[in-house]
Amino acid sequence: MAYLTQTQPSFVAAIWNGITGFFTSVSRALTISAAMDARMQRIEALNAKTDEELAAMNLRRTDITAYVFRDLMHV
């Protein structure tokens, strides 16, 4: 019985990994862009509220950005 091992990755596998890596990077960039766009829309919506509405939410106008990005900021 013979055992075969491949010590070097094949040329096709290397090309395929490069292609999939590229599309994975593009996908991640689009996902991050969409998430940031949603956050910016949330900031705009909160900025459109009156100070009384923000106070009812226990939020000051100066804290809107920190509020929207609170899951990314570890303060």
Secondary structure, DSSP 8 states (H G I E B T S, - for coil): -------S--HHHHHHHHHHHHHHHHHHHHHHHHHHHHHHHHHHHHHHS-HHHHHHTT--GGGHHHHHTTTT---
